[in-house]
Amino acid sequence: PIWKVLWISVGSDLKFDARRDLDDVGATYVEVHALNKLPYSKLDSKAVGIREGVVFLTYNSLIASSEKGLTRLKQLVNWCGTQFDGLIIFDECHKAKNLVPEAGSQPTRTGEAVLELQNKLPEARVVYCSATGASEPRNMGYMVRLGLWGPGTSFNDFREFLGALDKGGVGALELVAMDMKAR
């Protein structure tokens, strides 16, 4: 079977760490392709030839576009396909914070792109990796796959979830952490 992974991180040089991590778990056969070295054309075309493996990119690449108006985000979604149920790794995912900024501020393009990627690939499996991703609850807005808000939860949307955490203070944050750990 063909499988595809998107691995998004903060710097292109971390591709080598991704390669090492895959080797460490015995996935030495998996190719890692650096998106910044590839054209904006179809990734699985004969010219580019990437049918499977890991496409490694930075958050800056995720929001990039060509002079012709082609976007990396659209390129990745096209490569994955509408039925994509592979893996998206958001390494150092705190780079997507400020999707829900303080009043009077605008959301970041990175936060919006991370959310859009997840929305366009609804069956994808998602891993959020960050040492500081939840240091401020407001910065969790892009973590839509955690199941902390939305259908089947106590909160209709992220703003409702955030409001409850603000009212509940540190105790509410501890309950969220315990719930996540238990799951």
Secondary structure, 3 states (H helix, E strand, C coil): CCCEEEEEECCHHHHHHHHHHHHHCCCCCCCEEEHHHCCCCCCCCCCCCCCCEEEEEEHHHHCCECCCCCEHHHHHHHHHCCCCCCEEEEECHHHHCCCCCCCCCCCCHHHHHHHHHHHHCCCCEEEEECCCCCCCHHHHCCCHHHCCCCCCCCCCCHHHHHHHHHHHHHHHHHHHHHHHHHC
